[in-house]
Amino acid sequence: MEGMNLENSKGLLKSIRGDIGNSQAADVPTDEELELINGYTRKRFSKEEVYVFTVVLCDNDVDRDFQRFPVETLTALEKMFVGKSGIFDHNPSTNNQTARIISCSTKSVDGVVTATGDQYFRLEARAYIPRGRQFDDVIYAIESGIKKEVSVGCSVAFEKCSICGENMGSCGHKRGNVYGGKLCYGELIDPIDAYEWSFVAVPAQREAGVIKSYPGGMERSISMEEILKSIGAGESLSLDPMQTEKLCGYIEKLKKAAADGAVYRNELKAAVKKYSAIIQPDISENTMEKIINSLTVKELSELKASYEKKAAGVIGKCRPQLASVKSGKEKNSNKEFKI
């Protein structure tokens, strides 16, 4: 990966670059977030004096350089990134310092899987920028979607080959190649330190970057249960594109299930009516139709099973009768026996 070089005998410098398709949105800090922010400032700032936003630093998916952070590595990086500066293009200059992370956590996203088929996890952070002076241009660039993609700089002790489990680069396997139907990529293990995170132009990780956040806190994934509960209660609900797509997919599944259920119910009704005509001929078709329409699918299924057994007994007692028809001209003919 570009930006990765040998730091020392114990670690590797890792620069991860990423982007995300969601647009950015600013937020006002909560009381707790404001306390965290003022832990870094010399003077006390008010909520109106700072700009806070949510950023995805990295995730556990295979990136464009065929490397990935396992969930254990993401979790270990949580505390390491708190307090780290946001800069530009990994240029470690004080003039480039723009933002600072105040909190960080690893979160899963419902319904999303990685290229390897695992549940998708990402390292989310809340960061702040002071308003005013030269920072207003940066805030405007974030809000307009110009400054969006980010990359992290950290060191890891080991890069494990996904094919053999050995140290990548010494085992003979190459990232991006396929061996026995399996993609080769490097797993970044045992983080040593986190240095900084940067706004970049050309990222490697596809899902890292500034994302929209809900008022008063970090963006979180809303479960389908919560969505349906809010809709049922008549509450207003804001969904992002991913959640909207999930809801539409759920509705389509319900439609298909309903259509299949209607077909099955009609088949049960037809069977019950048929057997009823055999074992209960004294009940009119209209009366039976009303009874059937009032039953659930489970009740129809039970009634059909019961009617099948009774109808089999009735049909079994009816035997075909053979009538012998004698004819002088056709005595020896097979036509003497007729049903």
N, C-alpha and C positions, 0 to 999 in steps of 0.2 A: 504494500500500500504506500502511496506517495506520502511523505512526511514521517515515515517510520525508519528509525536508525538505531544502531546499537548504543545504548546509554552507558551500560557497564556490564560486568559479567553476570549480574543478577537480574537485569531487567531489559526490556525493550521499550523504546519510545513509540507510543501509539497515537497517531493523529487520525481521527475518524471524521469524515465529512459526510453530511447528510442533507436531505431536503424533504419537504412535505408539501402536499397539495392543498392543505387548508390555509386560508388567509389568516392574518394576525388580528388580534384585538387586545386593547389595553384594558386595565382594570384598576380599581381603587383598592389599596391594601386593606385587609381586615385589621382589627385592633392587634391581633397576635402578630400579623406580618409586620405591622408598623413597629412593634417592639423589637422584632428581629432586625429590621432595617436600622433602627436607631442604635442597635448594638455595634454597628460598623461606622456610624457617623460621629463627628466631634460635637456638632450641635444637634439639638433635637429637631427632627423634621415632622411636619404635619402630613396628613394624608394627601392634601392638595399639592404638596411639593414633590411628590415622588410618583413615578410611573412604574407599575408592576405588570408582568406578563408571564405566561407559561411557555416553556421551551422543552422540547424533547431532545435530550442530549444524544442518546444512542439507544439501540434495541438489540434483541437477540436474533434478528434475521440475518441471513447471509447478505453482505453488502456487495458493491460493485467490484471490490478488490478480493472477493471470495474469503472474507473473514467475518467472524461473528463473536459477539459477547454472550456467553452462556448466562442464564438467569442469575447464577451464583456470583458471577463477576459484576453484573449490574447492581446487585444488592450490596456487594462490597464497596462499590464506587459511590453509593449514596452519601455517606458521611464525608468522603474524600472531596466531593465537589462543592459542598457547602462552603460559602465564603470565597469561592474562586471567581476571578475576574472574567468578564466577557470582553474580548478584543476583536481585532480584524485580521484575518488571513494569517493567524498564528505568529504575528509579528510582536515579540515580547517587548514592547515599548510603552512607557507610561503615557505617552500621547495617545496610544491606542486603547487605553482602558475606558470602557464605556458602561458596563453593567456589572452587577455582582449577584451571585446566587445566594438566596436566604434559606431555601429549603429544597429537599430533593427526596424522591421516593420512586421505587420500582412498581409499576402497575401493569396489569394485564388488560387487554382489550377484547371484550366478548365477541365471538364469531370470527376472529382473525387468527390465521395460522401463518407460520413462517414457511419459507421455501423447503424446509426440512420436515414440515408437517407438525411441528410443535406449536403449542399455544404461544401467541405473540405477547411479548412483554416489552416495555420500554421504560427508560429512565427519564422521568419528568422532573423538571425543576421550576421553581418560582424565582424570578430575578427582578431587580429594580434598577431604575435609571432616575437620577435627579432631574427635575424639570428646570427649564431655563438655560440661558447662555448657549453654549455650543451643543448641548444635548438635545435641544428641541429638534434639530435637523435629523438626529438619529431616531428619535421617537417618531417623527413624521415618516421616515423611511421604513420603519417597522410597520406602522399602521397602514401605509400604502402598499405593503407587500414587496417592497424593493429589498429591504434587509429581512431575509427569511431563513435561508439555509444556514445550518451551523455545523461545526466540527469540534471534537474534543481532543485535548492533548493529555495523555496519561501514559504511565508505564506499566507493563505487565511482566511477570516473571517467566511465563512460558506460553508458547503458541503451539497447541496440540494439533496434530494432523488428524482430520476426521476419518481417514482411511485406516491408519495403523495405530494411532494414539501416540506415536513418537513425536519428538520435537520437529516442527515443520522446518524444512530446509536441510535436514540431515538424514531424512528417511528416503529420499528419492522421489517421493510423490510431489506433484506440482498443483498448486491451487488453481481451480478452474477446470482441471481435467476430470474425466469420468473414468473410474476404475470399477469394473464389474457391475456397471449400472449405477454406481454411487458417485455423487459429486464430491470432489476433494475441496475442502476449505479449512482454514485455520481457526481453531477455537482459542480465544484469548483468555488465559487462565491466571489466577492469582494476581490481581492488580497491586502495584506497589505504591503508586502515588497518582494524584490527578493534578495537572498543572494549570490548565486554562481551558476556555471554550471560545470559539471564534465564529464570527459571521464570515462565511465564505461564498464564493460564486459557483464553484464546480464541486459538488459533494460526491461522496462515495456511498454513504448510507442513505437509503431512499426516504426513510420516514423520520429523519431528525430535523428539527427546526422549530421556529416559533409557531405556536398554535393558538386557536381561540380558547378563551377561558370563561368559565361561568362567573358571574359577579360574586365576589366574596371568597373566592378560593380557586384551587387548581382544577383544571378540567378533569372530569371523570367520565367513565363509560356508564351510560344508563342501561340497565338490564331491560329485557323485553317485559319482564314482570312489572317493573316500575312504570314503563311506558303504558302498558295496558291498564294498570291501576289508576294512573293519572287520567287517561282517556275515560275510563269508566266513571270516575268521580267528577268529570266535567272540568278538570283543571287545565289551565293553559300549560303548554309544554313546548320548549324550543329544542329542536333536533338538529344535529349536524348532518352533513351529507351521508356519512357512514351509517348513522342511526336511522335516517330516513330510508335508506336502501334496505336495512335490516327489517324495518317495519313493513315495507312493501313486500319483501320476500315472505314474511310471515303471513301477510294477508293472502298472498297468492297460494300458499300452502293450505290455508283454511278454505279457500274457494275450491281447490282441488279435492280436499277431504270432504267438503260438503257435497260436491257433485258425485263423488264415489259413494257417499252415504245414501244419497237419494236413489241411486241405481240399486243398491243393495236392499233398501227398504221396499222398493217397488217389487223386487224379486220375491221377497218374503211375503208381501201382501198377496201376490198372484198365487203362490204356493198354498197359503192358508185358505184362500177362496176355493181353490181346486179340491183340496182335501175335505173342506167343509161340505161341499156339494155331494161328496161320496158318503160321509159318515153322518151328516146332519142335513139330509135333503129337505126336511120340514122347515128349516130356517130360510127365509127369503134372501135373495141376493142383496137387496137394498139394506136389510137389517144387518147382514154380515158385513157389508161395506162400511156401515157406520161404526160397528164394533171394531173392525180392523183399523180404521182411521184414528181411533182414540188410543191405540196401543203404542208403546215405545218399541224401538228396534229390538231391545232385549226381550220384551214380552212377546213380540211377533215371532222371534226365533224360538222361544220356549214352546209357543203354541204350535208352530210348524213341526217341531220335533215330536210333540205329543200326537198331532194329527197324522203324521207319517206312520207311526206305529199302529194306530187304530185303523187307518186306511189299508195298511198291508194285510191286516186280519180280515177285513171285509172283502178285499179283492181275492184273497187266497181261497175263500169259500165258493167263489164263482168259477165253475169249471166249464170249459167248452164242451158242448154236447154234439155227438156225431149221430146223424140220422141216416139210417140205411134206406136207400131208395132203390127198389127193385124195378128192373125194366127187362122185359123179355128180349128186347133187341140188344141191350147193353149189359147183360149179366156179368160178363167177364171184364167189363171195363172198369177202370179206376174211378170213373165218375159215379159209381154206385155209392160211394161214401162222400157225403157232403156235410160241411159244418153249418 
